[in-house]
Amino acid sequence: MNEKDFGETWRHPDSDYFIRFMDRVNALDFFKNYKRHCIERMQLRPGQHVLDVGCGTGEAVMEQLYRQAF
């Protein structure tokens, strides 16, 4: 697979490949720390709204929401 194929991921014979890839990358401490830093830098406050588009599979947002709820 090359860069040109990325725009047509829906045609890939193993559609879960990219999800597995993102899950592995997101499990790395470096990326966990990077995403946490980015979210902290946004200085989000209750009542604000954020749209997460094209930033992975959504785990960072879900993790942040979970932390805020408990």
N, CA, C and O atoms as a Tripos MOL2 file, in Angstrom:
@<TRIPOS>MOLECULE
protein
  280   279    70     0     0
PROTEIN
NO_CHARGES

@<TRIPOS>ATOM
      1 N           0.8380   -1.1740    0.0000 N.3       1 MET1
      2 CA          0.0000    0.0000    0.0000 C.3       1 MET1
      3 C           0.8840    1.2390    0.0000 C.2       1 MET1
      4 O           1.8820    1.2730    0.7200 O.2       1 MET1
      5 N           0.5530    2.2370   -0.7720 N.am      2 ASN2
      6 CA          1.3290    3.4710   -0.8110 C.3       2 ASN2
      7 C           0.4470    4.6660   -0.4660 C.2       2 ASN2
      8 O          -0.7450    4.5100   -0.2020 O.2       2 ASN2
      9 N           1.0380    5.8590   -0.4700 N.am      3 GLU3
     10 CA          0.3010    7.0600   -0.0660 C.3       3 GLU3
     11 C          -0.9220    7.3180   -0.9250 C.2       3 GLU3
     12 O          -1.9350    7.8030   -0.4220 O.2       3 GLU3
     13 N          -0.8500    7.0010   -2.2140 N.am      4 LYS4
     14 CA         -1.9780    7.2620   -3.1000 C.3       4 LYS4
     15 C          -3.1900    6.4190   -2.7110 C.2       4 LYS4
     16 O          -4.3250    6.8380   -2.9350 O.2       4 LYS4
     17 N          -2.9710    5.2560   -2.1390 N.am      5 ASP5
     18 CA         -4.0700    4.3760   -1.7640 C.3       5 ASP5
     19 C          -4.8210    4.8700   -0.5300 C.2       5 ASP5
     20 O          -5.9690    4.4780   -0.3200 O.2       5 ASP5
     21 N          -4.2050    5.7170    0.2870 N.am      6 PHE6
     22 CA         -4.8190    6.1110    1.5460 C.3       6 PHE6
     23 C          -6.1410    6.8350    1.3350 C.2       6 PHE6
     24 O          -7.0390    6.7200    2.1690 O.2       6 PHE6
     25 N          -6.2790    7.5640    0.2630 N.am      7 GLY7
     26 CA         -7.5220    8.2740   -0.0190 C.3       7 GLY7
     27 C          -8.6840    7.3610   -0.3330 C.2       7 GLY7
     28 O          -9.8350    7.7960   -0.3130 O.2       7 GLY7
     29 N          -8.4090    6.1170   -0.6200 N.am      8 GLU8
     30 CA         -9.4700    5.1660   -0.9350 C.3       8 GLU8
     31 C          -9.4100    3.9720    0.0180 C.2       8 GLU8
     32 O          -9.4440    2.8170   -0.4070 O.2       8 GLU8
     33 N          -9.3200    4.2730    1.3060 N.am      9 THR9
     34 CA         -9.1890    3.2040    2.2950 C.3       9 THR9
     35 C         -10.3890    2.2690    2.2870 C.2       9 THR9
     36 O         -10.2600    1.0900    2.6170 O.2       9 THR9
     37 N         -11.5290    2.7750    1.9200 N.am     10 TRP10
     38 CA        -12.7310    1.9440    1.9010 C.3      10 TRP10
     39 C         -12.6330    0.8190    0.8780 C.2      10 TRP10
     40 O         -13.4050   -0.1380    0.9450 O.2      10 TRP10
     41 N         -11.7040    0.9120   -0.0630 N.am     11 ARG11
     42 CA        -11.5310   -0.1360   -1.0580 C.3      11 ARG11
     43 C         -10.5150   -1.1960   -0.6250 C.2      11 ARG11
     44 O         -10.3660   -2.2200   -1.2930 O.2      11 ARG11
     45 N          -9.8330   -0.9620    0.4620 N.am     12 HIS12
     46 CA         -8.8150   -1.8960    0.9320 C.3      12 HIS12
     47 C          -9.4850   -3.2210    1.2990 C.2      12 HIS12
     48 O         -10.5280   -3.2130    1.9520 O.2      12 HIS12
     49 N          -8.9140   -4.3550    0.8970 N.am     13 PRO13
     50 CA         -9.5480   -5.6410    1.1860 C.3      13 PRO13
     51 C          -9.6650   -5.9540    2.6800 C.2      13 PRO13
     52 O         -10.5360   -6.7260    3.0810 O.2      13 PRO13
     53 N          -8.8120   -5.3740    3.4900 N.am     14 ASP14
     54 CA         -8.8730   -5.5710    4.9350 C.3      14 ASP14
     55 C          -9.2430   -4.2290    5.5610 C.2      14 ASP14
     56 O          -8.3670   -3.4670    5.9710 O.2      14 ASP14
     57 N         -10.5310   -3.9450    5.6310 N.am     15 SER15
     58 CA        -10.9730   -2.6270    6.0900 C.3      15 SER15
     59 C         -10.6060   -2.3430    7.5440 C.2      15 SER15
     60 O         -10.5480   -1.1780    7.9370 O.2      15 SER15
     61 N         -10.3590   -3.3630    8.3460 N.am     16 ASP16
     62 CA         -9.9690   -3.1570    9.7430 C.3      16 ASP16
     63 C          -8.4830   -2.8470    9.9130 C.2      16 ASP16
     64 O          -8.0400   -2.5290   11.0170 O.2      16 ASP16
     65 N          -7.7180   -2.9370    8.8400 N.am     17 TYR17
     66 CA         -6.2750   -2.6970    8.8980 C.3      17 TYR17
     67 C          -5.9720   -1.3310    9.5030 C.2      17 TYR17
     68 O          -5.1180   -1.2190   10.3820 O.2      17 TYR17
     69 N          -6.6620   -0.2980    9.0410 N.am     18 PHE18
     70 CA         -6.3690    1.0600    9.4910 C.3      18 PHE18
     71 C          -6.8020    1.2740   10.9390 C.2      18 PHE18
     72 O          -6.1640    2.0250   11.6770 O.2      18 PHE18
     73 N          -7.8650    0.6270   11.3360 N.am     19 ILE19
     74 CA         -8.2800    0.7250   12.7390 C.3      19 ILE19
     75 C          -7.2510    0.0490   13.6360 C.2      19 ILE19
     76 O          -6.8800    0.5970   14.6740 O.2      19 ILE19
     77 N          -6.7910   -1.1290   13.2460 N.am     20 ARG20
     78 CA         -5.7560   -1.8150   14.0290 C.3      20 ARG20
     79 C          -4.4840   -0.9740   14.0820 C.2      20 ARG20
     80 O          -3.8370   -0.8880   15.1260 O.2      20 ARG20
     81 N          -4.1240   -0.3540   12.9600 N.am     21 PHE21
     82 CA         -2.9340    0.4940   12.9160 C.3      21 PHE21
     83 C          -3.0770    1.6570   13.8970 C.2      21 PHE21
     84 O          -2.1710    1.9220   14.6870 O.2      21 PHE21
     85 N          -4.2190    2.3530   13.8440 N.am     22 MET22
     86 CA         -4.4270    3.4900   14.7340 C.3      22 MET22
     87 C          -4.4630    3.0510   16.1930 C.2      22 MET22
     88 O          -3.9540    3.7560   17.0640 O.2      22 MET22
     89 N          -5.0580    1.8940   16.4660 N.am     23 ASP23
     90 CA         -5.0710    1.3860   17.8400 C.3      23 ASP23
     91 C          -3.6580    1.1370   18.3470 C.2      23 ASP23
     92 O          -3.3480    1.4500   19.4960 O.2      23 ASP23
     93 N          -2.8060    0.5790   17.5080 N.am     24 ARG24
     94 CA         -1.4170    0.3210   17.9230 C.3      24 ARG24
     95 C          -0.6550    1.6180   18.1440 C.2      24 ARG24
     96 O           0.0770    1.7520   19.1250 O.2      24 ARG24
     97 N          -0.8210    2.5650   17.2450 N.am     25 VAL25
     98 CA         -0.1340    3.8550   17.3840 C.3      25 VAL25
     99 C          -0.6280    4.5690   18.6380 C.2      25 VAL25
    100 O           0.1730    5.1020   19.4060 O.2      25 VAL25
    101 N          -1.9470    4.5810   18.8480 N.am     26 ASN26
    102 CA         -2.5110    5.2670   20.0120 C.3      26 ASN26
    103 C          -2.1100    4.6270   21.3290 C.2      26 ASN26
    104 O          -2.2010    5.2690   22.3750 O.2      26 ASN26
    105 N          -1.6700    3.3800   21.3020 N.am     27 ALA27
    106 CA         -1.2380    2.6960   22.5190 C.3      27 ALA27
    107 C           0.1760    3.0960   22.9410 C.2      27 ALA27
    108 O           0.5840    2.8210   24.0700 O.2      27 ALA27
    109 N           0.9220    3.7370   22.0530 N.am     28 LEU28
    110 CA          2.2920    4.1500   22.3660 C.3      28 LEU28
    111 C           2.2770    5.3130   23.3520 C.2      28 LEU28
    112 O           1.4940    6.2500   23.2020 O.2      28 LEU28
    113 N           3.1380    5.2510   24.3520 N.am     29 ASP29
    114 CA          3.2040    6.3180   25.3560 C.3      29 ASP29
    115 C           3.4270    7.6830   24.7240 C.2      29 ASP29
    116 O           2.8510    8.6780   25.1630 O.2      29 ASP29
    117 N           4.2680    7.7290   23.6880 N.am     30 PHE30
    118 CA          4.5480    9.0090   23.0330 C.3      30 PHE30
    119 C           3.2560    9.6580   22.5410 C.2      30 PHE30
    120 O           3.0430   10.8510   22.7600 O.2      30 PHE30
    121 N           2.3980    8.8910   21.8810 N.am     31 PHE31
    122 CA          1.1570    9.4510   21.3420 C.3      31 PHE31
    123 C           0.1420    9.7370   22.4320 C.2      31 PHE31
    124 O          -0.6100   10.7080   22.3370 O.2      31 PHE31
    125 N           0.1070    8.9100   23.4650 N.am     32 LYS32
    126 CA         -0.7820    9.1940   24.5900 C.3      32 LYS32
    127 C          -0.4290   10.5360   25.2120 C.2      32 LYS32
    128 O          -1.3010   11.3660   25.4730 O.2      32 LYS32
    129 N           0.8690   10.7360   25.4440 N.am     33 ASN33
    130 CA          1.3210   12.0000   26.0360 C.3      33 ASN33
    131 C           1.0650   13.1750   25.1040 C.2      33 ASN33
    132 O           0.6720   14.2500   25.5580 O.2      33 ASN33
    133 N           1.2800   12.9840   23.8200 N.am     34 TYR34
    134 CA          1.0560   14.0450   22.8360 C.3      34 TYR34
    135 C          -0.4210   14.4530   22.8050 C.2      34 TYR34
    136 O          -0.7370   15.6420   22.8330 O.2      34 TYR34
    137 N          -1.3150   13.4750   22.7470 N.am     35 LYS35
    138 CA         -2.7450   13.7850   22.7000 C.3      35 LYS35
    139 C          -3.2040   14.4430   23.9980 C.2      35 LYS35
    140 O          -3.9840   15.3960   23.9710 O.2      35 LYS35
    141 N          -2.7250   13.9390   25.1290 N.am     36 ARG36
    142 CA         -3.0830   14.5430   26.4110 C.3      36 ARG36
    143 C          -2.6190   16.0020   26.4490 C.2      36 ARG36
    144 O          -3.3560   16.8820   26.8940 O.2      36 ARG36
    145 N          -1.4030   16.2470   25.9820 N.am     37 HIS37
    146 CA         -0.8680   17.6090   25.9390 C.3      37 HIS37
    147 C          -1.7420   18.5050   25.0550 C.2      37 HIS37
    148 O          -2.0640   19.6320   25.4310 O.2      37 HIS37
    149 N          -2.1190   18.0030   23.8930 N.am     38 CYS38
    150 CA         -2.9630   18.7900   22.9720 C.3      38 CYS38
    151 C          -4.3060   19.1370   23.6040 C.2      38 CYS38
    152 O          -4.7770   20.2690   23.4970 O.2      38 CYS38
    153 N          -4.9200   18.1520   24.2630 N.am     39 ILE39
    154 CA         -6.2130   18.4000   24.9000 C.3      39 ILE39
    155 C          -6.0670   19.4060   26.0360 C.2      39 ILE39
    156 O          -6.9100   20.2900   26.1910 O.2      39 ILE39
    157 N          -5.0070   19.2810   26.8300 N.am     40 GLU40
    158 CA         -4.7760   20.2330   27.9180 C.3      40 GLU40
    159 C          -4.5560   21.6410   27.3760 C.2      40 GLU40
    160 O          -5.0300   22.6110   27.9670 O.2      40 GLU40
    161 N          -3.8440   21.7620   26.2620 N.am     41 ARG41
    162 CA         -3.5710   23.0790   25.6690 C.3      41 ARG41
    163 C          -4.8350   23.7760   25.1830 C.2      41 ARG41
    164 O          -4.8730   25.0030   25.0970 O.2      41 ARG41
    165 N          -5.8700   23.0000   24.8630 N.am     42 MET42
    166 CA         -7.1360   23.6000   24.4160 C.3      42 MET42
    167 C          -7.8510   24.3060   25.5580 C.2      42 MET42
    168 O          -8.7070   25.1570   25.3190 O.2      42 MET42
    169 N          -7.5110   23.9650   26.7920 N.am     43 GLN43
    170 CA         -8.1180   24.5570   27.9850 C.3      43 GLN43
    171 C          -9.6490   24.5590   27.8900 C.2      43 GLN43
    172 O         -10.2960   25.5900   28.0740 O.2      43 GLN43
    173 N         -10.2000   23.4000   27.6040 N.am     44 LEU44
    174 CA        -11.6450   23.2680   27.4590 C.3      44 LEU44
    175 C         -12.3430   23.4860   28.7870 C.2      44 LEU44
    176 O         -11.8510   23.0720   29.8370 O.2      44 LEU44
    177 N         -13.4800   24.1320   28.7320 N.am     45 ARG45
    178 CA        -14.2830   24.4110   29.9160 C.3      45 ARG45
    179 C         -15.6810   23.8300   29.7280 C.2      45 ARG45
    180 O         -16.1280   23.6360   28.5970 O.2      45 ARG45
    181 N         -16.3710   23.5530   30.8350 N.am     46 PRO46
    182 CA        -17.7400   23.0400   30.7270 C.3      46 PRO46
    183 C         -18.6020   23.9580   29.8550 C.2      46 PRO46
    184 O         -18.5550   25.1830   29.9740 O.2      46 PRO46
    185 N         -19.3730   23.3430   28.9940 N.am     47 GLY47
    186 CA        -20.2560   24.1000   28.1000 C.3      47 GLY47
    187 C         -19.6680   24.3620   26.7300 C.2      47 GLY47
    188 O         -20.3980   24.7080   25.8010 O.2      47 GLY47
    189 N         -18.3540   24.2020   26.5860 N.am     48 GLN48
    190 CA        -17.7370   24.3840   25.2780 C.3      48 GLN48
    191 C         -17.9650   23.1440   24.4300 C.2      48 GLN48
    192 O         -18.1630   22.0470   24.9530 O.2      48 GLN48
    193 N         -17.9360   23.3280   23.1240 N.am     49 HIS49
    194 CA        -18.1290   22.2240   22.1920 C.3      49 HIS49
    195 C         -16.9030   22.0950   21.2980 C.2      49 HIS49
    196 O         -16.3220   23.0940   20.8730 O.2      49 HIS49
    197 N         -16.5150   20.8500   21.0190 N.am     50 VAL50
    198 CA        -15.3650   20.5670   20.1740 C.3      50 VAL50
    199 C         -15.7610   19.4850   19.1880 C.2      50 VAL50
    200 O         -16.4200   18.5130   19.5590 O.2      50 VAL50
    201 N         -15.3680   19.6450   17.9470 N.am     51 LEU51
    202 CA        -15.6100   18.6330   16.9290 C.3      51 LEU51
    203 C         -14.2860   17.9890   16.5720 C.2      51 LEU51
    204 O         -13.3680   18.6550   16.0930 O.2      51 LEU51
    205 N         -14.1920   16.6910   16.8050 N.am     52 ASP52
    206 CA        -12.9860   15.9160   16.5190 C.3      52 ASP52
    207 C         -13.1910   15.2360   15.1680 C.2      52 ASP52
    208 O         -13.9590   14.2800   15.0590 O.2      52 ASP52
    209 N         -12.5100   15.7270   14.1500 N.am     53 VAL53
    210 CA        -12.6810   15.1910   12.7960 C.3      53 VAL53
    211 C         -11.3340   14.7420   12.2520 C.2      53 VAL53
    212 O         -10.3720   15.5100   12.2270 O.2      53 VAL53
    213 N         -11.2810   13.5160   11.8280 N.am     54 GLY54
    214 CA        -10.0770   13.0150   11.1800 C.3      54 GLY54
    215 C          -8.8790   12.8890   12.0920 C.2      54 GLY54
    216 O          -7.7410   12.9920   11.6340 O.2      54 GLY54
    217 N          -9.1110   12.6670   13.3700 N.am     55 CYS55
    218 CA         -8.0110   12.5940   14.3380 C.3      55 CYS55
    219 C          -7.8250   11.1990   14.8920 C.2      55 CYS55
    220 O          -7.3490   11.0380   16.0160 O.2      55 CYS55
    221 N          -8.1870   10.2030   14.1340 N.am     56 GLY56
    222 CA         -8.0460    8.8310   14.5980 C.3      56 GLY56
    223 C          -9.3970    8.1670   14.7690 C.2      56 GLY56
    224 O         -10.3550    8.4790   14.0620 O.2      56 GLY56
    225 N          -9.4580    7.2540   15.7130 N.am     57 THR57
    226 CA        -10.6870    6.4840   15.9100 C.3      57 THR57
    227 C         -11.5390    7.0030   17.0620 C.2      57 THR57
    228 O         -12.5630    6.4030   17.3870 O.2      57 THR57
    229 N         -11.1370    8.0990   17.6780 N.am     58 GLY58
    230 CA        -11.9460    8.7430   18.7080 C.3      58 GLY58
    231 C         -11.6140    8.3850   20.1400 C.2      58 GLY58
    232 O         -12.2780    8.8610   21.0600 O.2      58 GLY58
    233 N         -10.6050    7.5590   20.3510 N.am     59 GLU59
    234 CA        -10.2740    7.1410   21.7130 C.3      59 GLU59
    235 C          -9.8600    8.3120   22.6060 C.2      59 GLU59
    236 O         -10.2070    8.3360   23.7870 O.2      59 GLU59
    237 N          -9.1350    9.2680   22.0650 N.am     60 ALA60
    238 CA         -8.6670   10.3870   22.8940 C.3      60 ALA60
    239 C          -9.8410   11.1840   23.4430 C.2      60 ALA60
    240 O          -9.8290   11.5920   24.6050 O.2      60 ALA60
    241 N         -10.8360   11.4040   22.6250 N.am     61 VAL61
    242 CA        -12.0140   12.1490   23.0720 C.3      61 VAL61
    243 C         -12.7850   11.3380   24.1040 C.2      61 VAL61
    244 O         -13.1910   11.8650   25.1390 O.2      61 VAL61
    245 N         -12.9850   10.0540   23.8190 N.am     62 MET62
    246 CA        -13.7210    9.2080   24.7520 C.3      62 MET62
    247 C         -12.9890    9.1140   26.0970 C.2      62 MET62
    248 O         -13.6230    9.1320   27.1520 O.2      62 MET62
    249 N         -11.6750    9.0150   26.0590 N.am     63 GLU63
    250 CA        -10.8970    8.9490   27.2980 C.3      63 GLU63
    251 C         -11.0560   10.2370   28.0950 C.2      63 GLU63
    252 O         -11.1970   10.1960   29.3170 O.2      63 GLU63
    253 N         -11.0350   11.3660   27.4230 N.am     64 GLN64
    254 CA        -11.1880   12.6560   28.0900 C.3      64 GLN64
    255 C         -12.5820   12.7740   28.7100 C.2      64 GLN64
    256 O         -12.7190   13.2510   29.8360 O.2      64 GLN64
    257 N         -13.6000   12.3500   27.9930 N.am     65 LEU65
    258 CA        -14.9630   12.4010   28.5240 C.3      65 LEU65
    259 C         -15.1040   11.4940   29.7390 C.2      65 LEU65
    260 O         -15.7660   11.8520   30.7130 O.2      65 LEU65
    261 N         -14.4790   10.3200   29.6830 N.am     66 TYR66
    262 CA        -14.5320    9.3890   30.8060 C.3      66 TYR66
    263 C         -13.8800   10.0060   32.0350 C.2      66 TYR66
    264 O         -14.4100    9.9080   33.1420 O.2      66 TYR66
    265 N         -12.7340   10.6370   31.8380 N.am     67 ARG67
    266 CA        -12.0200   11.2640   32.9630 C.3      67 ARG67
    267 C         -12.8790   12.3590   33.5940 C.2      67 ARG67
    268 O         -12.9220   12.4940   34.8170 O.2      67 ARG67
    269 N         -13.5570   13.1330   32.7610 N.am     68 GLN68
    270 CA        -14.3690   14.2230   33.2870 C.3      68 GLN68
    271 C         -15.5890   13.7090   34.0490 C.2      68 GLN68
    272 O         -16.0540   14.3540   34.9890 O.2      68 GLN68
    273 N         -16.1070   12.5410   33.6430 N.am     69 ALA69
    274 CA        -17.3120   12.0040   34.2760 C.3      69 ALA69
    275 C         -17.0070   11.3960   35.6400 C.2      69 ALA69
    276 O         -17.8870   11.3210   36.4970 O.2      69 ALA69
    277 N         -15.7600   10.9580   35.8470 N.am     70 PHE70
    278 CA        -15.4560   10.2630   37.1050 C.3      70 PHE70
    279 C         -14.3850   10.9790   37.8190 C.2      70 PHE70
    280 O         -13.9780   10.5590   38.9020 O.2      70 PHE70
@<TRIPOS>BOND
     1     1     2 1
     2     2     3 1
     3     3     4 2
     4     3     5 am
     5     5     6 1
     6     6     7 1
     7     7     8 2
     8     7     9 am
     9     9    10 1
    10    10    11 1
    11    11    12 2
    12    11    13 am
    13    13    14 1
    14    14    15 1
    15    15    16 2
    16    15    17 am
    17    17    18 1
    18    18    19 1
    19    19    20 2
    20    19    21 am
    21    21    22 1
    22    22    23 1
    23    23    24 2
    24    23    25 am
    25    25    26 1
    26    26    27 1
    27    27    28 2
    28    27    29 am
    29    29    30 1
    30    30    31 1
    31    31    32 2
    32    31    33 am
    33    33    34 1
    34    34    35 1
    35    35    36 2
    36    35    37 am
    37    37    38 1
    38    38    39 1
    39    39    40 2
    40    39    41 am
    41    41    42 1
    42    42    43 1
    43    43    44 2
    44    43    45 am
    45    45    46 1
    46    46    47 1
    47    47    48 2
    48    47    49 am
    49    49    50 1
    50    50    51 1
    51    51    52 2
    52    51    53 am
    53    53    54 1
    54    54    55 1
    55    55    56 2
    56    55    57 am
    57    57    58 1
    58    58    59 1
    59    59    60 2
    60    59    61 am
    61    61    62 1
    62    62    63 1
    63    63    64 2
    64    63    65 am
    65    65    66 1
    66    66    67 1
    67    67    68 2
    68    67    69 am
    69    69    70 1
    70    70    71 1
    71    71    72 2
    72    71    73 am
    73    73    74 1
    74    74    75 1
    75    75    76 2
    76    75    77 am
    77    77    78 1
    78    78    79 1
    79    79    80 2
    80    79    81 am
    81    81    82 1
    82    82    83 1
    83    83    84 2
    84    83    85 am
    85    85    86 1
    86    86    87 1
    87    87    88 2
    88    87    89 am
    89    89    90 1
    90    90    91 1
    91    91    92 2
    92    91    93 am
    93    93    94 1
    94    94    95 1
    95    95    96 2
    96    95    97 am
    97    97    98 1
    98    98    99 1
    99    99   100 2
   100    99   101 am
   101   101   102 1
   102   102   103 1
   103   103   104 2
   104   103   105 am
   105   105   106 1
   106   106   107 1
   107   107   108 2
   108   107   109 am
   109   109   110 1
   110   110   111 1
   111   111   112 2
   112   111   113 am
   113   113   114 1
   114   114   115 1
   115   115   116 2
   116   115   117 am
   117   117   118 1
   118   118   119 1
   119   119   120 2
   120   119   121 am
   121   121   122 1
   122   122   123 1
   123   123   124 2
   124   123   125 am
   125   125   126 1
   126   126   127 1
   127   127   128 2
   128   127   129 am
   129   129   130 1
   130   130   131 1
   131   131   132 2
   132   131   133 am
   133   133   134 1
   134   134   135 1
   135   135   136 2
   136   135   137 am
   137   137   138 1
   138   138   139 1
   139   139   140 2
   140   139   141 am
   141   141   142 1
   142   142   143 1
   143   143   144 2
   144   143   145 am
   145   145   146 1
   146   146   147 1
   147   147   148 2
   148   147   149 am
   149   149   150 1
   150   150   151 1
   151   151   152 2
   152   151   153 am
   153   153   154 1
   154   154   155 1
   155   155   156 2
   156   155   157 am
   157   157   158 1
   158   158   159 1
   159   159   160 2
   160   159   161 am
   161   161   162 1
   162   162   163 1
   163   163   164 2
   164   163   165 am
   165   165   166 1
   166   166   167 1
   167   167   168 2
   168   167   169 am
   169   169   170 1
   170   170   171 1
   171   171   172 2
   172   171   173 am
   173   173   174 1
   174   174   175 1
   175   175   176 2
   176   175   177 am
   177   177   178 1
   178   178   179 1
   179   179   180 2
   180   179   181 am
   181   181   182 1
   182   182   183 1
   183   183   184 2
   184   183   185 am
   185   185   186 1
   186   186   187 1
   187   187   188 2
   188   187   189 am
   189   189   190 1
   190   190   191 1
   191   191   192 2
   192   191   193 am
   193   193   194 1
   194   194   195 1
   195   195   196 2
   196   195   197 am
   197   197   198 1
   198   198   199 1
   199   199   200 2
   200   199   201 am
   201   201   202 1
   202   202   203 1
   203   203   204 2
   204   203   205 am
   205   205   206 1
   206   206   207 1
   207   207   208 2
   208   207   209 am
   209   209   210 1
   210   210   211 1
   211   211   212 2
   212   211   213 am
   213   213   214 1
   214   214   215 1
   215   215   216 2
   216   215   217 am
   217   217   218 1
   218   218   219 1
   219   219   220 2
   220   219   221 am
   221   221   222 1
   222   222   223 1
   223   223   224 2
   224   223   225 am
   225   225   226 1
   226   226   227 1
   227   227   228 2
   228   227   229 am
   229   229   230 1
   230   230   231 1
   231   231   232 2
   232   231   233 am
   233   233   234 1
   234   234   235 1
   235   235   236 2
   236   235   237 am
   237   237   238 1
   238   238   239 1
   239   239   240 2
   240   239   241 am
   241   241   242 1
   242   242   243 1
   243   243   244 2
   244   243   245 am
   245   245   246 1
   246   246   247 1
   247   247   248 2
   248   247   249 am
   249   249   250 1
   250   250   251 1
   251   251   252 2
   252   251   253 am
   253   253   254 1
   254   254   255 1
   255   255   256 2
   256   255   257 am
   257   257   258 1
   258   258   259 1
   259   259   260 2
   260   259   261 am
   261   261   262 1
   262   262   263 1
   263   263   264 2
   264   263   265 am
   265   265   266 1
   266   266   267 1
   267   267   268 2
   268   267   269 am
   269   269   270 1
   270   270   271 1
   271   271   272 2
   272   271   273 am
   273   273   274 1
   274   274   275 1
   275   275   276 2
   276   275   277 am
   277   277   278 1
   278   278   279 1
   279   279   280 2
@<TRIPOS>SUBSTRUCTURE
     1 MET1         2 RESIDUE 1 A MET
     2 ASN2         6 RESIDUE 1 A ASN
     3 GLU3        10 RESIDUE 1 A GLU
     4 LYS4        14 RESIDUE 1 A LYS
     5 ASP5        18 RESIDUE 1 A ASP
     6 PHE6        22 RESIDUE 1 A PHE
     7 GLY7        26 RESIDUE 1 A GLY
     8 GLU8        30 RESIDUE 1 A GLU
     9 THR9        34 RESIDUE 1 A THR
    10 TRP10       38 RESIDUE 1 A TRP
    11 ARG11       42 RESIDUE 1 A ARG
    12 HIS12       46 RESIDUE 1 A HIS
    13 PRO13       50 RESIDUE 1 A PRO
    14 ASP14       54 RESIDUE 1 A ASP
    15 SER15       58 RESIDUE 1 A SER
    16 ASP16       62 RESIDUE 1 A ASP
    17 TYR17       66 RESIDUE 1 A TYR
    18 PHE18       70 RESIDUE 1 A PHE
    19 ILE19       74 RESIDUE 1 A ILE
    20 ARG20       78 RESIDUE 1 A ARG
    21 PHE21       82 RESIDUE 1 A PHE
    22 MET22       86 RESIDUE 1 A MET
    23 ASP23       90 RESIDUE 1 A ASP
    24 ARG24       94 RESIDUE 1 A ARG
    25 VAL25       98 RESIDUE 1 A VAL
    26 ASN26      102 RESIDUE 1 A ASN
    27 ALA27      106 RESIDUE 1 A ALA
    28 LEU28      110 RESIDUE 1 A LEU
    29 ASP29      114 RESIDUE 1 A ASP
    30 PHE30      118 RESIDUE 1 A PHE
    31 PHE31      122 RESIDUE 1 A PHE
    32 LYS32      126 RESIDUE 1 A LYS
    33 ASN33      130 RESIDUE 1 A ASN
    34 TYR34      134 RESIDUE 1 A TYR
    35 LYS35      138 RESIDUE 1 A LYS
    36 ARG36      142 RESIDUE 1 A ARG
    37 HIS37      146 RESIDUE 1 A HIS
    38 CYS38      150 RESIDUE 1 A CYS
    39 ILE39      154 RESIDUE 1 A ILE
    40 GLU40      158 RESIDUE 1 A GLU
    41 ARG41      162 RESIDUE 1 A ARG
    42 MET42      166 RESIDUE 1 A MET
    43 GLN43      170 RESIDUE 1 A GLN
    44 LEU44      174 RESIDUE 1 A LEU
    45 ARG45      178 RESIDUE 1 A ARG
    46 PRO46      182 RESIDUE 1 A PRO
    47 GLY47      186 RESIDUE 1 A GLY
    48 GLN48      190 RESIDUE 1 A GLN
    49 HIS49      194 RESIDUE 1 A HIS
    50 VAL50      198 RESIDUE 1 A VAL
    51 LEU51      202 RESIDUE 1 A LEU
    52 ASP52      206 RESIDUE 1 A ASP
    53 VAL53      210 RESIDUE 1 A VAL
    54 GLY54      214 RESIDUE 1 A GLY
    55 CYS55      218 RESIDUE 1 A CYS
    56 GLY56      222 RESIDUE 1 A GLY
    57 THR57      226 RESIDUE 1 A THR
    58 GLY58      230 RESIDUE 1 A GLY
    59 GLU59      234 RESIDUE 1 A GLU
    60 ALA60      238 RESIDUE 1 A ALA
    61 VAL61      242 RESIDUE 1 A VAL
    62 MET62      246 RESIDUE 1 A MET
    63 GLU63      250 RESIDUE 1 A GLU
    64 GLN64      254 RESIDUE 1 A GLN
    65 LEU65      258 RESIDUE 1 A LEU
    66 TYR66      262 RESIDUE 1 A TYR
    67 ARG67      266 RESIDUE 1 A ARG
    68 GLN68      270 RESIDUE 1 A GLN
    69 ALA69      274 RESIDUE 1 A ALA
    70 PHE70      278 RESIDUE 1 A PHE
